[in-house]
Structure formats: C-alpha cells, structure tokens
Amino acid sequence: MVSIDFLITSLIVVASPGTGALVTLAAGLSHGARASLVAALGCTLGILPHMFVAITGLAALLHTSGIAFGAIKYAGVAYLLYMAWITLKERGALKIESTDSVRSNREVIWQAILANLLNPKLSIFFLAFLPQFVGRDERQPTVLMLQLSFVFMAMTLVVFAIYGVFAASVRNQVLSRPSVLHWMRRGFAVAFVGLGLKLAFAQQ
C-alpha cells in the first residue's frame, strides 16, 4: 500500500522546478497543449531506465564508480547546453510554428526523454528514495518498489501535464508580444545553462 508520506514526498520532488518541467513548459509555449502533453509523456518515459537500474541494483554502480557517473553526467551537461544553444537559435524548445506537425511532436518527445534519461541523479534518487518506503519484512520488495515507481511516474505525468497546459493557455499572449517571446527564449536558454552547471557540479 502506498503511504501518505511517499505521496507527499513524491509530489514535492515532482513539482520542484527541473529540466523536465522546463522542457514541458517550453513545449506548451512553443507548440500548444498537445505538444505539452507529449513532452510530459516523454519526461515520464525518461524515468523508466532510472527505475530499472535502481530496482535491479545497477544504480549502485553509478554511486560507486566515478567514471560511470561522470560519463553520464557530462553527457547530460552537454545535452542541456545544446538545448540552450538551439533555443537561442530558435530551432529548439521555443521554435514557434503556426501548426503542430508530426515531426515537431516527435522532436518534443525525444527532447523530453533525453532530458530525464541523461540525468544520473535520478537513478541515485530512486536508489536512495524507494528503499525508505519498503519495510525489511516486506515479502515482495521488488513488486512494491515497482508499484511505488509507477505511482511516482503517474504523478510526474499529471504534474508536468498541468504545467504544460498552463503554459499553452498563455501561448497566444506570448506570441502577440515579440519582445516577451525574445526575452523568454533568453530566459529558457539561461535556465538550461543553469541546470547544466548544476548537474556539472553534482557529486555522487
């Protein structure tokens, strides 16, 4: 059974601003509600590999191996800096289009998946977070950890979808003010750089 403590803690973690929330907000502002939901789904799918490595114990390798952790970490940093660059070049998250094309949705979901996939802290988070809610006398700890993980993913999908739909609701106001859009692009680019720097200095 999922505890209230787990739900509250998960909600705090999910609702806290991060790369996934930023990508979802950007998708809502640039492509509308549909793209924001696609981005929210992509961010949620990006959690799956971290869930798998944590439950199978592979996250311990990231925790103990500086090389493995560093390789994934700097891949994530490079990706966030790339996101900042293409955002400024109007080819990335905040490229405004009059219609939501299939290609755009595909790009959005892959950007969202990569945003969470290339974050080694998520694996370590699952490794440290889930066991706290699994008792020593639990007969099926793996099953319970899977249940908790899927609840966490469901909360991620719902919260990010809310973020994205809200962003989409103010999209027209943003599009009607070019100066706001210009500074918003810069703001998102700075945010991506900031998240990249934060990840770069993250310790195991």
N, C-alpha and C positions, 0 to 999 in steps of 0.2 A: 504493500500500500504506500502511495506517495504521501510524504509528510508535508504539513504546512510549512515547516522550516525550509524544506527543499524548494517548495514553490516560491516562497518569498525570496530566498537567496538567488534562485534562478532568474526571477523577474528583475532583480537588481542588476545582475550580471548582464542579462539580455538588453535591458533598457539603457544601460550605460553607453554613452557615445563611443563608437569604434569604427573600424574600417567597414564592416558590414552595413552598419546604419548609414554611414556616409555614402556608400555605393547605392543603397536603396533610395535615399533622399535625392541623390543626383539623377537616378533613373526616373523618378517621379517628376522632377522638374524639367528634365530634358525630353522625355518621351510620353509622359502621361501615366494614368493609373495602371493601365495594362502592363507597361514596362516595369513599373514599381513592384507589381505583384510577381513578375518574372524574376526581378532582382532579389526579392525577398525569398523566393523559392530557391534561387541559386545560392544565396548565402546559407540557407538551411541545408542544402545538399553538400555544401562545402564542409559541414560539420561531420559528415559521415566518416571520412577517413580518420579523423581525430578520435572519434568514438571507437572505431575499430581498433586502432593501435593502443588506445588506453585500456580497453577491455581485454585485449589479448596480451597486455603487458609490454608491448613494444615501446610504449611511451617512456618506459624506464631507460631505454637506450638513449633517447633524446636528453633525458635528465642526467645521465652519467657520461655520455660521450660528447665532449666539446666539439669535435669535428662534425658529427651528425647534426647537432643542434645549430652550429654556426652555418653549415651549408644551407639548411632550410631557412634559417633566419635571414641570411643575406639575400637569398632568392626572393624572400618576401619584401625586403627593403627595396631591392631593385624593381620589383613589380609596382610597389607604391610610388616610387619616384617616376616610373614610366607612366603611371596613371596621372600624376601631377603634370607631366610634360604634355601628354595628349589632351588633357583638359584645357591647358593654356592654348594649345594649337587648335582647339575647337574640333577635335576628332575623337574625343573620348566621352566620358560620362555626361558632359554637358553640351554635346553637339545637338543643336536644336533642329528638328526636322518637322515638316508640316504633317507628315503621316508616320504611323508606326509600322515600319517594314518588318518582314520576317527576319531579314538579316540583322536589323537593329536588335530585335529580341534575342537572337542568337548571341550577338556580341554582349548584350547586357547580362545574360545568364552566365556566360563564361567568365566575364569580369567578376561577377559576384562569387562564383565558385572559387576562382583563383584567390580572391581577396581573403577568404577564410582558409582555403587549403594551404596557403603559404604562410601560415602563422603557427609556428611550433608551440607557442604558449597555450594554444587551445588543447593540444594533446596533454601537456603537463597539467593544465587546468582540470581536464577530465580525470587524470590520474590522481590528482590530489583531492578533487571535489567529490566525485562519486562515492569513493570508499567510506566517506564520513557518514553516508546515509545507508550503509549496508552493515547490519549487525554481524558480529562474529558468529552468532548462532544461526545465521541465515542458511537455509538448506540449499537454495539455488541462487547464489550470489550473482552469477553471470546473467541469469534471467532478470533479476531485479535491476542490475546495472543497465541492461538493455531497455527495460521499461522506463527507468529514470532518464536515460539518454533521449529516448523518443519524446518524453514529456518536455524535456529541455528544447528539443528541436521544434516541437509544436509551438512552444511559447515564442521561440525565435521567429518562426514564420508569422505568427499573429502580430507580434510587436513591430516587426520590420514592415509588415504589410500596412499597419496603421501609419507608421512613419511615411511610407511611400505614398499612400493615398492622400495624406495631408499635404505632402509636397505637391502632388499632382493637382490638388484643389486650388493652389495659389499659382499654378503654372501660367495661366493667362495674364495675371497681374505682373508676373515677372517678365513675360515676353513683350508686354506692352511698354516696358521701361528698359531700353537698351543699356542705359548706364548701370541699372541694378544688375542686369544679367552679366555685364562686363565685370563688375566687382564681385559678383557671386562666383564666377569662374575662377577669379584670383583667390577668393576665399577657399574654394574647394581645393584648388591646387596647393595652397599653403597647408590646408588640413591634411592632405595626402602626404606632403613632405614631413609635417609634424609627426604623423603616425609612423612614417618610415624611420625617422630619427628615434622615436620612442622604441620601436622594435629593434633598431640597431644597437641601442644601449641596454637592451633587455638581458638579464642574466638568467642562467639556467634555473 
